[in-house]
């Protein structure tokens, strides 16, 4: 079976603070711009694994947008689902590390090109080529984006496709009411749930208990749960089996 995976969401440029704990409240030096956006990074990884990969997003008619599209296209992502808007600029994110595990962000997404994406930008012919839809929680920052997600979910599920959901929660976005409402809706259609251990509390799940209860507690048709534990590896749960794998020990080049 040929697999083509699609995702929807932010396509932006990232600027990375040069110094740890540099913050944003005083002048400092930054590296960048780099092509970025969680769903764009996911789509790029899918293409590099040799699978069909489609990204639906919007960028501005500017150098940042051109850079993002060129990077994705060179890595094998189908970029026909990316609209270039004439009256909006490409989104951006500024990132500062407090440690290798903790980051602070300033996002320009809701008021940028990617924040203007609607269900009308999701081309049916391109979507019909896909049999799996991956959702990044960081993309659920507007009703317009959520409506686009809903369109893709309904299309994929109607054709017996599958849906995976990575909450990818950013603390800077927790005050967005649309996000928590969308999480509840998406979990009803999720086949593969991919939270990190730090996100379990958000879903009312106690990471200190046996996480096998995840599958039973969700009771929403979720077939596979993978808990990401950073350097401590990952754990897989289904109704029938459980697996734990350790993390890889590697030198940190870019946190």
N, C-alpha and C positions, 0 to 999 in steps of 0.2 A: 504493500500500500504506500503510495506517495503521500508524504505529509507536507502540507504547507501551513505555516503558523502565522497568524496575524496578530498585531497589537495596535493599540490606539493610545495617543497621548502626546506629552510634551516633547518637542524637539527644540533644543536650546543650546546656547554656548555657556561654558563654565569658566570662571576665573578662580584660581586657587591661591590662597594666601601663602606667601613664601615661608613664613615663620609659624611654628606651632604656637597656639594661643595668641596669635596676632590680633584676632577680632576685627570688628568693623567700625569701632567708635573713634579711631584715630587713623591718620594717613599711614599707608603701608604699601609694600610692593606685592604684586600679584603675578602669577603665571597665567598665560592664556592669550587668546581664547582657545578653548578646546571644544570639539563636538561633544554634545552631552544630551542628557534627558534619559531617565530610567527606561522608558519603553524603547527608545532608540538604541540604547546600549544592549537591551535584550534582543531586539531584532537583528542587530549586528552580530551578536554571538550565535544566534540561530543560523544565520547565513554562513558563518565561518565553520559551523558544524556540518555544512553541506545540505541543509534542509531548505525547503522553500520558505522565504521570509518576506512578509509584507508589513509595512508601517503606514498607518493613516495618521497624518498630522498636518500642521500648517506652519509655515515660516514666512518671514517678511521678504520682500524683494530687495535684499541687501547682501553684503558679503558674508555675514554670519549664516544666513540661510543657504547661500550657495556652498559654503564650506561643509555644512552638515549633509546636504544632499550628495555632494561629491564623495564624502567619506563613506556614506552608506552604500552608494552605488558601486564604489570601487570594491567593497567587501561582499557584494552579491545580493544586497537587499533590493527588493522590488520597490522603487520609489514613486511609482505611478499614483500611489495614494497620498502623496504629499502635495498640498496646495501651496502656491506662493502668492501671498496676499499683497496687494499694491498699497494699501493704506494702513499697514501695521508693521511693526518691526519684530524681528526674531527674538524670542524669549531669552532670558539670561539667568544665571545663578552664580552667586558669589559664595565661596566655601572657605571656612577657616577651621582647622583641626585644633581641638583642645588636647587630644591624645590620638593614638592610632585608632581608637574605637569610637570617639565622640567628635561630632562635627556640628558646626553652626552654619546655617544657610540664610541668605537673603535671596528670595526668588522674585523674578519679574515674569510671572506666567499669566495670571488672569487678565492682565491688560495688554498682553503681547499677542502675536499672531496665533500661537498655539492655543491661547485662551478663547479664540474666536471660532475654534473648530465646532461644528455642529453635525447632527446626523446627516445633513445634506452633503457633507464632504465624504461620507462613506459610500463609495461607488459599489453598487450592487454586483456588477459584473466581476469586479476584482475580489469582493468579499466572497462570492460564490466559488472562487478558486481555492478557498481556505477551508480546512477541516478542523482546525484548532484555534482557539482564541485565548490569548494570554492577557490578563489584566494587572496593571500596576496600580496599587492604591494611591500612589502619589499623583496620579493623573486625575483623580476624582475631585477636582477643585471647582467645578462649576456645573450647573444644571445642564448646560449645553453639552459638555463633555459626557456627562452621565447619560444623557439621551442618546448620544452616539454609541456609548458602550451597550446600552439596552438594545439598540438596533442590531449590533453585531452578535450579541448573545442570542437573541431570538432567531437570527438567521442561522447561526452555527448549530444551535440545538435542534432547530426544525429539520436539519439535514443529518441528524445523529452524530454531530461533531462533539468535541469536548472543550471544556473551559478550565483554565488554571488561573489561580488568584494568588498573587504575592501582595500582602497588605502594604509593605514598603512604607510604613508610617513615618512621617516627618513631624516632629513636635511643632514646627512652625505652622503646620496646617491643621492642627487638632481643633482649632476654633472655627473651622468651616463646617456648618451644620449639614451641608449636602453630603459631606464625606461619610459621616457615621450612618446616615440614612442609606447611602448607596452600598455600604458594606453589608448591611442586612439583606438587601435585595440580591446582591451578587452571590452571597453564600448559598442562596437557594438554588443556584444554577451551577455551582462549582463542583467539578470532578476532582481537581487536584488543588489542595490548599497548602500554601508555602509560607507560613509565618516564621519569623525568628523567635527565639526563646524570649527575647525582651518584649515581644508584642502579644504574648499570650494573655497577660493581665487585661489588655484592652478588650479582649473578647470574652472576658469573664472566666478565663481558664487559669488554673493555678499551676505554674511551671514547676512547683516543688512536689507535686503529686505524680503518680504514674500517668504519663501522658497518653497511655492507651485509651483512657477515658475520652480523649478528643473525638475519636471516631463515633463513639456512642452518644456523646453529649451534643455534637452538632446535629445529628439526625436530620440532615438535609440532603442526603444523597451524595455527600462527599465520599469518594472512594479511596483517595490516597491523601495522607497528610505527611508532609516533610517539615520537620522543625530544624531550622538552620541555627547552628550554635557557634558560628564564627570559628575561632581557632580550635574549638573543642569538637569540631566536626558537625555531624548532622544525624537525625533520627528519622526513620521512616515507619509509619503506622498504616495499616489497613485493617479490615475486619478479620483477616486471617493471619497476618504476619507482622513482625516487628524486626527492624534492623537498625543497628547503630554503627556508624563509621567515624573514625577519628579524623581530625583535620590534618592538613599538610603543613609541615614546618618549612616556611620559606622566608628569606630576607625581605623586608618591606622596602620596596623601591618608591612606590607612590601609594600613600595610605588611602 
